[in-house]
Amino acid sequence: MMEFNAIKKVYFIGIGGIGMSALARYFKFHGKEVSGYDKTPTTLTHQLEQEGIAVHYEEDLSRISMDADLVVYTPAIPAGHKELVYYQQQGRPLMKRSEVLGLITRSSFNICVAGTHGKTTITTMIAHILRHSGYGCNAFLGGIAVNYNSNYWSDQRNVCVVEADEYDRSFLRLSPDIAVITAMDADHLDIYGTAAEVEKAFIDFSGCLKPGGLLLSKKGLEREADLRGDRHQTYGLDANADFFASEIRIDQGDYLFRVQSRDWSIDKVVLPMGGRHNVENAVAAISVAHQVGIAGDKIVEAVAAFKGVKRRFEYIVKAPRRVYIDDYAHHPEELRALISGAKELYPGMKCTIIFQPHLFTRTRDFADGFAASLDMADEVILLPIYPARELPIEGVTSELIDGKMKKAKVTLADKKEVLTIVKEMAADHDQAQLLITAGAGDVDMLIEPIRQLLER
């Protein structure tokens, strides 16, 4: 097995991915020479370049690290990628991101958060509480923590907080001391085939816990009784959970609540983040922080200082009659939580959502669910499907969702047309507006132009 100290040069194929870039930062922090390829420049790749990591954007063998001790690649990279094929032919050590995380966390105390929704927010909350309280941790996040503008940080304490990704069964390579499972809904059916296979992977993940480890799962998961782990406890908004939130109220866009269990409680928790589902996420994070011995007052201070995760119920504009929220939601359940959470906070406003479906397979498999969730809004603007790693599927377009919707007003539009619609919306001063952009593709390219239109 490869020894960490023997690695001097690391090359990444797909370095701009959120999980890949965290690993690139990790190796750079530990004094390794790091470089890589990605298909397109992004804010994140520019940050990596500013941190001293060379990145190029064409499949170009003259730009790669010829003598890399380790080549890390994302499973989303096509099998015929020139650089990947070259390294395979040269017999260079190749590892998927998940294998590298397994290598890094082999000898650490690991808090691993898995689930089809909520894992990025909970992972970031836990890592933030551990950092803010002075406890300390190494964090490998699947999103950018707004407090630190990063998806990775390091600490002397040998504790790793890791977002455990179910895509490609990656999370089965981890060895958690504490594992959190937030949801086991059908997703990534292009990989798993059936909902039952998705559930089986999460059950297998619970079996990866170290002896004596703690499994914390959301109360009410369908296969809750099948999950493994020497100690299994639950969290949620349900008073039957082992850890739950009570006395929840809203004050100027913040949630105020109490977290309690049979043995302890933490009062006067203030969460400055929208969406009732994020109260539930906070319960999970607070329960983990309590488990590792962080004092209640320090937990309360840390939660109150939490600024959230970029593209997770992120406020872009927050004015009395104009609110604009951006979110990564790309599954029907995430959309339902997002829209219901936003409407609960701003009940008097007209709710318009701009949604970009992500993947042809996901749109095909969940068209009914997308339609039902989007129907909770007053108006829906549907962008074309973002293909990511897929080729088009005949008959699968955004019109598939449109055809199943019953209540909301629906408009099919491209990005340019969206800005014209938002401009008209911004000119309407009689109507209080709640605007949401959602999706896991490049819908985030619209954030800044929309913000400018609304603030103008």
C-alpha distance (Angstrom), angle and dihedral (degrees) to the residues before:
residue distance angle dihedral
M1 . . .
M2 3.81 . .
E3 3.81 115.5 .
F4 3.80 117.0 -138.3
N5 3.82 94.9 -137.0
A6 3.82 90.8 56.5
I7 3.82 91.5 61.3
K8 3.83 113.2 95.5
K9 3.84 104.1 153.8
V10 3.80 125.7 36.5
Y11 3.81 126.5 -172.9
F12 3.83 122.9 -165.0
I13 3.82 125.4 -154.9
G14 3.81 103.0 -159.4
I15 3.81 95.1 17.8
G16 3.83 93.9 164.6
G17 3.81 94.6 67.1
I18 3.79 113.8 111.5
G19 3.82 94.2 -117.6
M20 3.81 94.6 37.9
S21 3.81 93.3 51.5
A22 3.84 90.3 52.3
L23 3.82 88.9 55.9
A24 3.82 91.3 46.1
R25 3.82 88.9 54.0
Y26 3.81 90.0 48.0
F27 3.82 93.3 55.1
K28 3.81 91.7 43.4
F29 3.83 90.2 51.3
H30 3.81 89.1 52.6
G31 3.81 92.4 54.7
K32 3.81 99.8 -100.8
E33 3.81 122.8 141.1
V34 3.82 105.2 -110.6
S35 3.82 131.1 -170.7
G36 3.78 136.7 148.4
Y37 3.79 156.5 163.3
D38 3.78 132.9 -106.9
K39 3.79 132.8 172.3
T40 3.81 97.3 -123.4
P41 3.80 137.3 17.4
T42 3.83 114.3 -110.8
T43 3.79 137.7 171.2
L44 3.80 87.3 -93.4
T45 3.82 95.6 51.9
H46 3.83 89.6 48.1
Q47 3.83 88.6 53.3
L48 3.81 90.2 51.0
E49 3.82 89.9 51.4
Q50 3.81 90.4 50.3
E51 3.81 87.9 52.5
G52 3.82 90.1 57.6
I53 3.81 100.9 -95.4
A54 3.84 115.0 132.7
V55 3.82 111.8 -132.6
H56 3.83 128.5 -179.8
Y57 3.80 129.8 -174.2
E58 3.83 106.8 -149.6
E59 3.80 128.4 73.1
D60 3.80 93.1 -106.0
L61 3.81 123.9 157.0
S62 3.82 91.0 -164.1
R63 3.84 89.8 64.5
I64 3.80 99.9 47.9
S65 3.80 128.2 98.4
M66 3.83 101.1 -99.7
D67 3.81 95.0 -168.5
A68 3.82 99.2 40.3
D69 3.81 112.6 156.2
L70 3.79 89.4 -153.4
V71 3.81 132.7 21.4
V72 3.82 115.7 -160.9
Y73 3.79 119.1 -164.0
T74 3.79 136.5 179.5
P75 3.83 119.0 -124.0
A76 3.83 87.2 -127.0
I77 3.86 90.0 70.9
P78 3.86 111.9 102.7
A79 3.83 115.4 -109.4
G80 3.84 90.6 -121.4
H81 3.83 95.4 55.5
K82 3.85 105.7 139.6
E83 3.80 95.8 -133.8
L84 3.81 94.1 46.0
V85 3.83 91.3 48.8
Y86 3.84 90.8 49.2
Y87 3.81 93.1 53.0
Q88 3.82 90.7 46.2
Q89 3.82 90.5 52.5
Q90 3.82 91.3 47.2
G91 3.81 91.1 52.0
R92 3.83 93.1 -124.3
P93 3.84 116.6 165.2
L94 3.83 105.0 -91.4
M95 3.78 124.3 -169.5
K96 3.79 135.1 174.7
R97 3.79 116.5 -125.9
S98 3.81 90.4 -105.3
E99 3.81 92.0 54.7
V100 3.81 90.7 52.2
L101 3.81 91.3 50.1
G102 3.79 87.7 50.8
L103 3.82 89.5 52.1
I104 3.83 93.3 48.3
T105 3.81 95.0 46.9
R106 3.82 96.4 43.4
S107 3.82 93.1 105.0
S108 3.83 102.9 26.7
F109 3.81 136.2 89.3
N110 3.80 102.0 -102.6
I111 3.79 132.2 -154.5
C112 3.81 105.6 -170.4
V113 3.81 123.0 -173.3
A114 3.81 119.4 -160.2
G115 3.80 135.0 172.0
T116 3.78 142.5 112.9
H117 3.84 90.3 -104.2
G118 3.79 135.4 22.7
K119 3.80 98.6 19.9
T120 3.83 96.3 115.4
T121 3.80 93.1 50.9
I122 3.82 94.3 45.3
T123 3.83 93.2 45.1
T124 3.81 90.2 50.3
M125 3.82 92.9 45.5
I126 3.82 92.1 51.1
A127 3.81 93.0 46.7
H128 3.82 90.7 46.4
I129 3.84 93.4 50.2
L130 3.82 90.5 48.8
R131 3.81 91.4 48.5
H132 3.82 98.7 40.6
S133 3.82 93.0 47.5
G134 3.82 91.5 53.1
Y135 3.83 93.2 -114.2
G136 3.84 91.0 114.8
C137 3.80 135.0 -153.0
N138 3.79 145.5 177.6
A139 3.81 108.6 -106.1
F140 3.81 128.8 -154.6
L141 3.81 104.8 -178.5
G142 3.80 134.7 -176.8
G143 3.80 92.4 -143.4
I144 3.80 141.1 32.4
A145 3.82 112.7 -87.2
V146 3.81 104.8 -136.2
N147 3.84 91.7 -148.3
Y148 3.82 91.8 61.6
N149 3.84 102.7 17.7
S150 3.80 88.8 -130.5
N151 3.81 143.4 97.5
Y152 3.82 93.6 -147.3
W153 3.76 139.1 45.1
S154 3.77 136.3 163.2
D155 3.80 137.2 -139.8
Q156 3.80 139.2 177.2
R157 3.81 90.8 -115.2
N158 3.81 109.7 95.2
V159 3.82 94.1 -129.1
C160 3.81 122.2 118.0
V161 3.80 124.8 -161.5
V162 3.80 106.4 -160.5
E163 3.78 134.2 -176.9
A164 3.82 102.5 -133.3
D165 3.81 108.6 -145.0
E166 3.81 118.9 -151.4
Y167 3.83 93.3 -164.2
D168 3.82 109.1 113.1
R169 3.87 87.4 1.1
S170 3.82 87.3 -80.9
F171 3.81 94.5 152.2
L172 3.81 92.8 65.5
R173 3.83 88.4 78.3
L174 3.82 92.8 64.7
S175 3.83 128.2 93.2
P176 3.82 107.5 -150.1
D177 3.81 125.7 -164.8
I178 3.81 86.3 -171.2
A179 3.82 119.4 22.2
V180 3.80 125.7 -172.0
I181 3.82 122.2 -162.4
T182 3.81 114.1 -168.4
A183 3.82 103.6 173.9
M184 3.81 140.2 -11.4
D185 3.82 100.4 -159.8
A186 3.78 120.5 151.2
D187 3.81 110.9 -84.9
H188 3.82 138.1 137.3
L189 3.81 88.8 38.7
D190 3.82 87.0 162.1
I191 3.84 84.8 70.5
Y192 3.82 102.8 29.8
G193 3.80 103.2 33.0
T194 3.82 96.1 -152.0
A195 3.80 139.7 37.7
A196 3.82 88.7 -120.0
E197 3.82 90.5 59.7
V198 3.83 90.3 51.4
E199 3.82 89.8 53.1
K200 3.82 91.4 46.7
A201 3.83 90.3 54.7
F202 3.83 90.6 54.7
I203 3.81 90.9 48.0
D204 3.83 88.0 50.7
F205 3.83 88.7 49.4
S206 3.82 90.4 54.8
G207 3.81 85.9 54.0
C208 3.83 89.7 59.3
L209 3.83 90.5 71.0
K210 3.78 114.8 119.3
P211 3.84 115.8 -112.0
G212 3.82 108.8 -76.6
G213 3.83 91.4 15.8
L214 3.80 124.3 144.4
L215 3.81 123.3 -115.4
L216 3.80 114.5 -161.3
S217 3.81 113.8 -171.7
K218 3.78 132.6 175.5
K219 3.80 110.4 -97.1
G220 3.80 113.1 -104.4
L221 3.81 102.0 27.1
E222 3.79 108.4 159.4
R223 3.83 95.0 -122.1
E224 3.83 94.9 34.8
A225 3.82 92.9 130.5
D226 3.83 91.9 53.5
L227 3.82 94.9 55.6
R228 3.80 114.5 108.6
G229 3.79 133.9 -142.2
D230 3.81 135.0 115.1
R231 3.81 90.1 -109.3
H232 3.81 117.9 30.9
Q233 3.80 121.5 -178.2
T234 3.81 132.6 165.4
Y235 3.81 136.6 -137.5
G236 3.79 135.8 -167.8
L237 3.78 147.0 102.9
D238 3.81 88.3 -69.2
A239 3.84 113.0 103.2
N240 3.83 87.9 -142.1
A241 3.83 89.9 66.9
D242 3.81 119.3 98.5
F243 3.83 89.0 -119.8
F244 3.80 119.7 26.5
A245 3.81 144.3 159.2
S246 3.80 120.3 -114.6
E247 3.82 137.8 175.9
I248 3.83 90.1 33.2
R249 3.81 115.6 -177.3
I250 3.79 137.6 160.9
D251 3.79 123.8 -122.8
Q252 3.83 119.0 178.6
G253 3.80 93.9 -33.0
D254 3.84 94.8 -43.6
Y255 3.80 125.5 107.7
L256 3.82 118.0 -130.1
F257 3.81 118.1 -165.2
R258 3.78 149.4 136.5
V259 3.82 125.6 -112.4
Q260 3.78 115.7 -148.6
S261 3.78 144.7 170.2
R262 3.79 133.9 175.5
D263 3.81 91.2 -84.0
W264 3.81 107.7 30.5
S265 3.79 144.7 13.8
I266 3.79 137.4 -161.8
D267 3.81 116.0 -149.5
K268 3.79 134.4 -157.7
V269 3.79 97.5 24.6
V270 3.82 110.9 174.5
L271 3.81 116.9 -163.0
P272 3.84 111.9 -168.9
M273 3.82 91.7 -161.5
G274 3.79 129.6 95.0
G275 3.80 128.7 -120.7
R276 3.81 127.6 62.8
H277 3.83 87.9 -123.4
N278 3.81 86.4 65.9
V279 3.82 90.0 58.8
E280 3.80 85.9 58.3
N281 3.83 89.9 47.2
A282 3.81 89.1 51.3
V283 3.82 90.9 52.5
A284 3.83 89.1 57.2
A285 3.82 92.7 47.8
I286 3.82 93.4 45.7
S287 3.83 90.9 48.9
V288 3.82 90.9 53.6
A289 3.82 91.9 46.6
H290 3.82 89.7 51.1
Q291 3.81 89.8 48.3
V292 3.84 92.1 57.9
G293 3.81 90.4 49.3
I294 3.81 105.6 -101.0
A295 3.82 112.4 155.8
G296 3.80 118.8 -110.3
D297 3.82 95.5 -119.8
K298 3.81 91.1 53.0
I299 3.81 90.5 49.2
V300 3.83 90.9 51.4
E301 3.83 91.2 49.6
A302 3.80 92.1 49.0
V303 3.83 94.9 48.3
A304 3.83 91.3 49.1
A305 3.82 89.1 52.9
F306 3.83 94.3 48.4
K307 3.81 111.0 118.9
G308 3.78 95.8 -173.2
V309 3.78 134.5 -125.6
K310 3.78 125.1 -60.2
R311 3.81 109.8 -98.5
R312 3.83 93.4 10.8
F313 3.84 107.0 109.2
E314 3.81 85.2 -41.1
Y315 3.79 116.6 177.4
I316 3.81 110.2 -133.9
V317 3.82 96.1 167.5
K318 3.81 122.4 16.1
A319 3.80 111.8 177.1
P320 3.83 130.7 141.2
R321 3.84 94.6 -97.6
R322 3.81 101.2 16.2
V323 3.80 123.1 59.3
Y324 3.80 122.9 169.6
I325 3.82 120.0 -174.5
D326 3.81 126.1 -177.9
D327 3.80 122.9 -159.2
Y328 3.82 139.8 175.0
A329 3.85 91.7 -134.3
H330 3.81 109.5 147.3
H331 3.82 103.2 153.6
P332 3.84 126.2 71.0
E333 3.83 92.7 -115.4
E334 3.82 91.5 51.4
L335 3.80 90.8 49.5
R336 3.80 91.3 49.3
A337 3.83 91.3 52.1
L338 3.81 91.6 44.7
I339 3.82 97.1 49.6
S340 3.81 95.6 40.8
G341 3.82 90.9 47.1
A342 3.80 93.2 49.9
K343 3.81 93.2 45.9
E344 3.80 91.1 49.3
L345 3.82 90.1 56.3
Y346 3.83 95.3 42.2
P347 3.83 106.6 29.1
G348 3.82 96.7 159.6
M349 3.81 97.3 54.4
K350 3.80 130.2 92.0
C351 3.83 106.3 -109.9
T352 3.81 117.1 -140.4
I353 3.81 121.4 174.7
I354 3.81 126.2 -165.2
F355 3.81 105.2 -157.5
Q356 3.79 129.2 -172.6
P357 3.83 111.1 -165.9
H358 3.83 112.4 -136.2
L359 3.84 118.5 -140.4
F360 3.80 128.5 0.3
T361 3.82 92.1 -118.6
R362 3.82 93.5 52.4
T363 3.82 91.1 47.7
R364 3.81 90.6 49.5
D365 3.82 94.3 46.0
F366 3.82 97.2 45.2
A367 3.83 105.4 28.1
D368 3.84 92.2 123.2
G369 3.80 92.0 49.5
F370 3.82 92.9 47.5
A371 3.82 90.5 50.5
A372 3.82 92.9 49.5
S373 3.82 93.8 48.4
L374 3.82 95.4 44.1
D375 3.82 90.1 49.1
M376 3.83 86.7 71.3
A377 3.84 88.4 74.1
D378 3.82 124.4 76.9
E379 3.78 93.7 -130.8
V380 3.81 131.9 17.1
I381 3.80 127.8 -163.3
L382 3.81 111.3 -165.7
L383 3.79 119.7 -156.3
P384 3.83 121.3 -159.4
I385 3.84 115.3 -82.7
Y386 3.81 114.7 -83.5
P387 3.84 103.8 -129.9
A388 3.84 99.8 -160.1
R389 3.82 104.4 170.8
E390 3.84 96.5 -7.5
L391 3.79 139.8 93.2
P392 3.83 118.4 -132.4
I393 3.82 119.4 -83.2
E394 3.80 116.7 -143.3
G395 3.80 112.2 -105.5
V396 3.82 93.8 10.8
T397 3.82 110.4 115.7
S398 3.81 135.2 124.2
E399 3.82 86.8 -86.8
L400 3.82 87.1 72.7
I401 3.83 89.0 67.7
D402 3.82 92.5 40.3
G403 3.82 91.0 55.0
K404 3.81 91.6 57.2
M405 3.82 97.5 48.4
K406 3.80 119.2 106.2
K407 3.83 111.0 176.1
A408 3.81 117.5 23.4
K409 3.79 124.4 75.1
V410 3.83 106.0 -108.0
T411 3.81 129.4 -155.8
L412 3.81 124.6 -178.1
A413 3.80 109.6 -146.7
D414 3.80 144.5 154.7
K415 3.80 122.7 -126.4
K416 3.80 94.5 -90.4
E417 3.81 92.4 51.0
V418 3.82 90.0 48.0
L419 3.81 90.7 60.8
T420 3.83 90.6 52.1
I421 3.83 89.6 52.1
V422 3.83 91.9 48.0
K423 3.82 90.4 48.8
E424 3.83 89.6 56.6
M425 3.80 89.9 46.0
A426 3.81 91.5 51.9
A427 3.81 89.9 52.6
D428 3.83 91.6 57.3
H429 3.79 103.3 90.6
D430 3.81 95.2 170.1
Q431 3.80 95.6 67.1
A432 3.83 122.9 66.7
Q433 3.82 104.8 -134.3
L434 3.80 132.5 -148.5
L435 3.82 108.0 -173.0
I436 3.81 125.1 -174.0
T437 3.80 131.0 -174.2
A438 3.80 115.5 -163.3
G439 3.81 139.4 175.8
A440 3.80 143.3 87.4
G441 3.81 97.6 -114.4
D442 3.81 127.9 74.8
V443 3.82 95.4 -57.0
D444 3.83 85.0 115.6
M445 3.82 87.1 76.0
L446 3.82 85.7 75.4
I447 3.81 95.8 55.7
E448 3.79 99.1 86.5
P449 3.86 97.4 42.4
I450 3.82 90.2 47.1
R451 3.81 91.6 48.6
Q452 3.80 90.4 51.8
L453 3.82 92.3 49.4
L454 3.81 93.1 49.5
E455 3.81 94.7 45.3
R456 3.79 93.6 45.8
